[in-house]
């Protein structure tokens, strides 16, 4: 049987790894479907879609018609980043709690918690995909 101190250090290392992963992906805009907004000047902006293999850049000129759409786009990008970071936090909480419950041989609470988190993950995935499609649609309207 492992000592309590070993378990606490292992949990601490897993938490630190997951928090570091979350901070790095959030600060470098490395989230699925990630977009980054770069201001060139007051009249134009560059939106960069960051992918695993390649990056796509869109140059957008500010007009009276698209300023509100651009503000909406910025809000949606921030929401996507926040949802990604919250997903990492929720996943790490689920992972640590399931690991601790299985280690203590408590399978019923582990199953119940897994079922609840599975529903949360599925719902969050659908919300994420919907918001990502909305961002693509707004970018398409800004480019034209």
C-alpha positions in Angstrom: 0.0 0.0 0.0 1.3 3.4 -1.0 1.8 6.0 1.7 -0.4 9.0 1.9 2.6 11.3 1.2 3.4 9.5 -2.0 -0.2 9.8 -3.2 -0.3 13.5 -2.3 2.9 14.2 -4.3 1.7 12.2 -7.2 -1.6 14.1 -7.3 0.3 17.4 -6.9 2.5 16.5 -9.9 -0.5 15.6 -12.0 -2.3 18.9 -11.0 0.9 20.9 -11.8 1.2 19.2 -15.2 -2.4 19.8 -16.1 -2.4 23.4 -14.9 0.9 24.1 -16.8 -0.6 22.5 -19.9 -3.7 24.7 -19.6 -1.7 27.9 -19.1 0.6 27.2 -22.0 -2.3 26.3 -24.4 -4.3 29.4 -23.3 -1.4 31.8 -23.5 -0.2 30.6 -26.9 -3.7 30.3 -28.4 -3.2 26.5 -28.9 -6.8 25.4 -28.5 -8.8 23.4 -31.1 -9.9 25.8 -33.7 -7.8 28.5 -32.2 -7.9 32.0 -33.5 -5.6 34.9 -32.7 -6.4 38.6 -33.3 -3.5 40.9 -34.2 -4.2 44.6 -34.4 -2.2 46.2 -37.2 -3.6 49.7 -36.9 -7.0 51.4 -36.3 -8.3 50.7 -39.8 -7.4 47.0 -40.1 -6.8 43.8 -38.2 -5.3 40.4 -38.9 -7.0 37.2 -37.7 -4.8 34.1 -37.6 -6.3 30.7 -37.5 -3.8 28.5 -35.7 -3.8 24.9 -36.8 -1.5 22.0 -36.0 0.2 22.0 -39.3 -0.5 25.4 -40.9 -1.8 28.8 -40.1 -4.3 30.8 -42.1 -4.4 34.6 -41.9 -7.3 36.9 -42.8 -6.8 40.7 -43.2 -9.9 42.6 -42.4 -10.5 46.3 -42.9 -12.7 48.1 -40.4 -15.8 49.7 -41.8 -18.9 50.9 -40.1 -20.7 47.7 -41.0 -18.3 45.2 -39.6 -17.1 46.8 -36.3 -19.9 45.2 -34.4 -19.3 41.8 -36.1 -15.6 42.1 -35.1 -16.5 42.8 -31.5 -18.7 39.8 -31.5 -15.9 37.7 -33.0 -13.5 38.8 -30.3 -16.0 37.9 -27.7 -16.5 34.4 -29.2 -12.8 33.8 -29.4 -12.4 34.7 -25.7 -15.3 32.4 -24.9 -13.7 29.5 -26.9 -10.4 30.0 -25.1 -12.2 30.1 -21.7 -14.2 27.0 -22.5 -11.1 25.1 -23.5 -9.3 26.1 -20.3 -12.4 25.1 -18.2 -12.5 21.8 -20.1 -8.9 21.1 -19.0 -9.7 22.0 -15.4 -12.9 19.8 -15.4 -11.0 16.9 -17.0 -8.2 17.1 -14.5 -10.6 17.1 -11.6 -12.4 14.1 -13.1 -9.1 12.3 -13.7 -7.8 12.8 -10.2 -11.0 12.0 -8.4 -11.6 8.8 -10.5 -8.0 7.7 -9.9 -8.3 8.2 -6.2 -11.7 6.4 -6.0 -10.4 3.4 -7.9 -7.3 3.3 -5.8 -9.5 3.1 -2.7 -11.6 0.4 -4.4 -14.8 2.5 -4.4 -16.3 1.6 -7.8 -19.9 2.8 -7.4 -19.0 6.5 -6.7 -16.4 6.3 -9.5 -19.1 5.1 -11.9 -21.6 7.8 -10.9 -19.0 10.6 -11.1 -17.8 9.2 -14.5 -21.4 9.2 -15.8 -22.0 12.8 -14.7 -18.7 14.0 -16.2 -19.5 12.2 -19.4 -22.7 14.1 -19.8 -20.8 17.4 -19.1 -18.1 16.5 -21.6 -20.7 15.7 -24.4 -22.6 18.9 -23.7 -19.5 21.0 -23.6 -18.2 19.4 -26.9 -21.5 20.3 -28.7 -21.4 23.9 -27.3 -17.7 24.2 -28.4 -18.4 22.9 -31.9 -21.4 25.3 -32.3 -19.4 28.3 -31.2 -16.5 27.3 -33.4 -18.8 27.1 -36.4 -20.3 30.5 -35.5 -16.7 32.0 -35.4 -16.0 30.6 -38.9 -19.3 32.0 -40.1 -18.5 35.5 -38.7 -15.0 35.4 -40.2 -16.5 34.5 -43.5 -18.9 37.4 -43.3 -16.1 39.8 -42.4 -13.8 38.7 -45.3 -16.4 39.2 -48.0 
